[in-house]
Amino acid sequence: MTLTVQPHRESLGLKAGQLFIDGQWTDGRGGQTWTHQHPATGEEVGGFVSGTAADVDDAVAAARAAFDGWATSRARTRIDVLLRFAALLREHADELRGLQALDNSVPLSFGGIYATSVEAAADVFTHHAGWVDKVGGQTLPPYQGGDHLAMTFREPVGVVAAILPWNAPFLLFAQKVAPALAAGCTVVLKPSEYATFAVLRMVRLLTEAGLPPGVLNVVTGPGDPVGEAMITHPGVDKVSFTGSRTVGKRIVEASAGTLKRVSLELGGKSPALVFADAPNVAIAAATVVGAVTMGLSGQACVANTRALVHRDVYDEFLGAAQGMAAAVTYGDPFEPSVISSPLINGRQLERVLGYIEKGKQEGARLVTGGERLGGDLANGNFVAPTIFADVDNSATIAREEIFGPVLAVVPFGDEDEAVELANDTEYGLGAGVFTADVQRAFRVSRRLRVGTIGINGFQVEPHLPFGGFKESGLGREGGQSAYEAYTELKSVLMPLTEEMM
Ligand code: NAD
């Protein structure tokens, strides 16, 4: 039977998407639309406005006009909006999960898992509501003595251009918008052209929560022209971006024009280090393979796509890894038994299949998968869970972010070699360490040049800093560091006696 998502489109009442500028839903100035094709079925899901540089001008002007009012609003006003929105998100979680399944085909089963859930996004808003009246500056004793005040203030950075990828729209919307609004910034947001509908619904809920006009504006459409207009706009003070390394580098380049502040959450080639004393090798294998094949089908920035495995447990790991890969199910994202997704579009499908060919050509051993799925799934961008063993760490599939269900397994002999292999990459987003030796766990964690490490497991925590070393990014999202990244520090000095003036 051919897969279709049409009934869900109707039951969720999907409407054509518009821009949201200065509190108004509008078709903008260009009259262009973008049609979204469902990644699992190839069907046209719906259309939305494909914005222009002129629409970005309007959105930035609205954000600038709203800035002073929002930046100086009562703390209570901002807290109430963030908390009301968190409550609305929780109330509308099922609807949002359904819209996400229409956008990026992340199955409902996985949309319920905390890391990519509406609940996690709501928790980020609840968390940041708590910062609104707590982050301030310091008053320092005067270094040169005497009656002198030396103080610092934290002030909102200004107008923020927030640019989202398609893979985890709930959490990533929250990680940018919540601290920006809490800090008193105003925002121009661009969702990914491959995950727009759920984000537009979130924006409607944010207005229901009482957000004043102009404080958050949305321009939908592709990276060029919409994203380009945002990152080069002289009225934008900061760009907060999550997406690929290539676009991240372009943003750094474009920021030079007006020296914009830049936060970047980019890709990874994160290693899992599985030592011979891992508490349970089969569970380690299931954890690693699960993250690379289930849910987002490896299209997750922090997935451990390189497994470095000690030679003593290498065969055991590969056996369990194959077992896990065989258990992954694909199909209709609204079907509860489906636990994984297709690749987001045809371009990404070709790219992943190209990497698989490259892996074979470069001499890695294909243990399982390696092909596109056919039959009922032939209209979608599905690729079978793929495991390569005996991969050399210098091979293309061990170095480049594939963003698909492809695991490269690399053997190692001792701890030093494992750490050296783990750090031998341009990326530095995350890592997993599997060992029962507590000292080894912390020793190795200290030596890894990455932003986040899971020891014998991993979970997303909405209040912990998250981000990358090296080419995986700049800055951190999550918690206090995120809030602070939407502020500027200002020093104010004042003598307290006439003689010192
Ligand atoms: P992408 O870089 O192709 O697109 C991301 C966003 O940037 C989209 O909204 C896109 O329209 C926009 N864009 C494209 N070109 C632009 C330009 N020239 N100027 C401004 N904006 C532009 O990435 P993607 O395919 O949507 O997402 C996958 C990537 O995101 C992977 O590399 C993944 O690792 C990364 N990612 C990182 C994190 C993290 O927290 N570190 C989380 C999720 C995804």
Residues whose N, C-alpha, C, O or C-beta is under 5 A from the ligand:
A	BS01	NAD	I163 L164 P165 W166 K190 P191 S192 E193 G221 P222 G223 D224 G227 E228 I231 T242 G243 S244 R245 V247 R250 E265 L266 G267 G268 C301 S472
